[in-house]
Amino acid sequence: MTSTLKGITLKGSAELVAEFFSFGINSILYQRGIYPPETFTRVTHYDMSLQLTTDPKLKSYLTNVVSQLKEWLFECTVQKLVLVITCLETNEVLERWQFDIECDKSAKESSAPREKSIKTIQDEIRSVIRQITATVTFLPLLETPCAFDLLVYTDKDLVIPEKWEESGPQIINQSEEVRLRSFTTSIHKVNSMVAYKRTDSA
Amino acid sequence: MDLEDDTTVLTTLKSFNSFISRPEHPQRLCPPLQLLEAAEKVHSINRYLQLDQEKKQMELSHKRARYELEKAASDSARDFEVDRNQELLGKIKKLEERETEAAKNLSDQMEENHALRKNMEGLSKKMEEQDSRLNTANQTIISLKDEIRELKQKIQNQDLTISAQALENQELQEQRDLQRRKYQDVSQLCQSLQAAQSSCSEHVIKIKELERRLAFQEQDISIMKTVKSEVARVPDLEKELKRLRDDNDFLRESRENCSLLKEEVEGLRKKLERMEKTKEELVNMELEKEKLQAWENLGQSTGLNIRKPEDLSREVIQIQQREIALKEQNYILNSRVRSVERSESELRTELSQQRNKTLEEQKKRETQDALVRRLQKRVLLLTKERDGMRAILESYDSELAPSEYSPQLSKRLREAEDILQKTQNHNAEMEVSSVNAPGHFCLSKVELELETLKQQQASTAESSSLVTKEEVNILREKIEDLEAERQRLEEQNNILEMRLERHNLQGDYDPVKTQVLHFKMNPTAVAKQQRRLCARCRMEEPRPIHKMTPACTSDVIKIKLLCFLQTSGCVADLRKQMESSELRNQRLKEVFQRKIQEFRTVCYVLTGYQIDVTTENQYRLTSVYAEHMNDSLLFKKGSSGSMQLMETEFSKTLGEMVALHLHHQKSIPAFLSAVTLDLFSRQTTV
């Protein structure tokens, strides 16, 4: 954390948001059972206990994506981060966890820190993660083996880095959407929501 | 007997008939001359006949006699035979009885035989056991013999060793004797040595004592020498002693003097100190005196009531307090000055601001005044308009009064007022715009507009009431339509916004502004690749399995084919393949069944046992020669592949065979053949 307790800079904000994504993605993967629960370990962060993966492949993938995302957050070129859960048998998209990111591009010009304490931001983040955990109660059960992917919506003029490629939006056919809480670092505002495939029984 | 009688009667009858039939012929044929001859002849013939008859009678009697004889003979013979028969029957019965007895005996014998056989078997078993024991005993004997031999060898060896040891012993004894002798010598030597040693020690003690004495003597000698020298020094010492005593007395006196002198010195010193102190005090006193004089002078010079230093200090303190108070006042004043300066500067700024404001206000006021003037003009114009409108309306009212359409009138009035209001609003707007827009151009424009409006109003006022009504209605409708359209558009807008929101929620994006990126090696791609690989593996798998195990169940093939179908599209080909494989399976099943049946019958015929599988790992054997349907043997296959006989009703009756063949010989085939032989013999003997 480069930011002081009193204010927050663009860099600090990018780091905070990237950290939130790292924990949020881990939480979703654990809660939705995409990876077996024994591959997760318990850590304490944001004054709450969270699950972090120990799977080496997944870890390296997440660090790759999150570090790239941090760069983009710093450049204010990222618009959305989407976690897509796909059924492997039918290649059908079952869930979409969308995090809309609103960047205050004026923060790029003025390096003056914004007046918002990290504690309040972390409180907001905590409530978002709590809500993610709580969504398990209404989301339909994933009965088939599933895999996940992370899509990043960026500005069109961004140069695609190596190891990255363009993708489709992976929209769910006939979906139900639920808006979740949002949080803001006063530079980045993150609105979270989840869309899931409407089941016939529901 | 009766039969005999009948035959005689028959013969007589025959002869009589023949007799009757014969004589008639000559009587009819012969003439009377010849009658004599004929008579004679007849007579002779008669006689002949008589004779013949007699003869026949004789023969008959003979025959009878013979017959009787024969009969008697046969009777006797028959009687004899009957008797004999009876005898024979009795004999037969006896013989049968004997036979039955013999059969009983035989069966007994058989049983005995069985028993004996069993005994024999038992004995043979015992024999075998004894043989085995004997063998073991022989083996033990041999082993024991070997042991004995070994032991003998050992004994010999030991004898040898004993003799060797005895020899050694002798040698050792000899050596011992030698040693003993030596020992004696040595002990003697030892004794002598000990004696020598004791004498030696005595001598040593003596020597020591002597040495000690010598040392004592030497000491004594030295003492003596010193004593002698001291004795020689005694007179000198005495002299010295006297001298010293004198010195002592002198010194004692001098010491006493010295102490006295010291006391005196100390007393003097104390006196001196006291004197010095008094001197110092004196100086101080003088100084104080001077000070006091100065004070007195000060008191006189200053005119204050200072008699004592306390007064002065009080004064000083008072002055200091006054000074502090003055300083405080000074500070306060300074701060006040500063604050006043600050407030002054603030006020100055405020003043400048206020001035600016006042200037602005003045400007505003001027503009306002201008506005007010304009507005007043306008108000005047408007009032005039209003008056004109009212006059028009009154004129209308006066026109319409007879028809008494007051509600319509009031409505119209309201409409007209609304229009007025609108125009006024418009005016106000125009004024605002005129205020914002510089120059009088706008104003003039507004005024022009106003005039045009006025003209319009005037024209409208002048136009007939029907026209205005229609226009108003049309306008109202238009307004209503526009309102409706507006609402519709608003709703549409809302709907579109909602849709946009929904699309946004669903993850839609504007491809002009946004691009979607993802990491190439993401988990989904990896998982899909793995699945594709697996599917390919599965596609390649089924064929070799077909070849290797054609008898594998059709279900497995179906599952694999389904997997295959999912991945590829050539359905018909696969279906054909499936059908052919199923057909093949069917045929194989049939062939298997036939072959198995054949095999079972062959087994049954060749071994004499029908083998059935009751449950898993349990086999039931039923012999061809079984006396009952239920007589069967049960075998169970153990985990290590060994077969074990299970107890059944039938196997309970085969205790001996089980003991012999299974427990002793441990051969199931032997046991089975023994059972077969037993059952076979039972079937054939009964």
Chai-1 contact restraints between the chains, C-beta under 6 A:
chainA,res_idxA,chainB,res_idxB,connection_type,confidence,min_distance_angstrom,max_distance_angstrom,comment,restraint_id
A,V65,B,F519,contact,1.0,0.0,6.0,A-B,restraint_1
A,Q79,B,T514,contact,1.0,0.0,6.0,A-B,restraint_2
A,V82,B,G507,contact,1.0,0.0,6.0,A-B,restraint_3
A,T86,B,T524,contact,1.0,0.0,6.0,A-B,restraint_4
A,L88,B,A527,contact,1.0,0.0,6.0,A-B,restraint_5
A,L88,B,R531,contact,1.0,0.0,6.0,A-B,restraint_6
A,R96,B,G507,contact,1.0,0.0,6.0,A-B,restraint_7
A,Q98,B,G507,contact,1.0,0.0,6.0,A-B,restraint_8
A,A147,B,P523,contact,1.0,0.0,6.0,A-B,restraint_9
A,A147,B,T524,contact,1.0,0.0,6.0,A-B,restraint_10
A,A147,B,A527,contact,1.0,0.0,6.0,A-B,restraint_11
A,F148,B,P523,contact,1.0,0.0,6.0,A-B,restraint_12
A,D149,B,H518,contact,1.0,0.0,6.0,A-B,restraint_13
A,D149,B,N522,contact,1.0,0.0,6.0,A-B,restraint_14
A,D149,B,T524,contact,1.0,0.0,6.0,A-B,restraint_15
A,L151,B,V516,contact,1.0,0.0,6.0,A-B,restraint_16
A,L151,B,H518,contact,1.0,0.0,6.0,A-B,restraint_17
A,V152,B,L517,contact,1.0,0.0,6.0,A-B,restraint_18
A,Y153,B,Y509,contact,1.0,0.0,6.0,A-B,restraint_19
A,Y153,B,T514,contact,1.0,0.0,6.0,A-B,restraint_20
A,Y153,B,V516,contact,1.0,0.0,6.0,A-B,restraint_21
A,T154,B,Q515,contact,1.0,0.0,6.0,A-B,restraint_22
A,T154,B,L517,contact,1.0,0.0,6.0,A-B,restraint_23
A,K156,B,K513,contact,1.0,0.0,6.0,A-B,restraint_24
A,K156,B,Q515,contact,1.0,0.0,6.0,A-B,restraint_25
A,K163,B,K520,contact,1.0,0.0,6.0,A-B,restraint_26
A,W164,B,L517,contact,1.0,0.0,6.0,A-B,restraint_27
A,W164,B,F519,contact,1.0,0.0,6.0,A-B,restraint_28
A,E165,B,K520,contact,1.0,0.0,6.0,A-B,restraint_29
A,S167,B,V516,contact,1.0,0.0,6.0,A-B,restraint_30
A,S167,B,H518,contact,1.0,0.0,6.0,A-B,restraint_31
A,P169,B,G507,contact,1.0,0.0,6.0,A-B,restraint_32
A,P169,B,V516,contact,1.0,0.0,6.0,A-B,restraint_33
A,I171,B,Q506,contact,1.0,0.0,6.0,A-B,restraint_34
A,I171,B,G507,contact,1.0,0.0,6.0,A-B,restraint_35
A,S175,B,Q506,contact,1.0,0.0,6.0,A-B,restraint_36
A,E177,B,L505,contact,1.0,0.0,6.0,A-B,restraint_37
A,M193,B,L505,contact,1.0,0.0,6.0,A-B,restraint_38
A,A195,B,Q506,contact,1.0,0.0,6.0,A-B,restraint_39
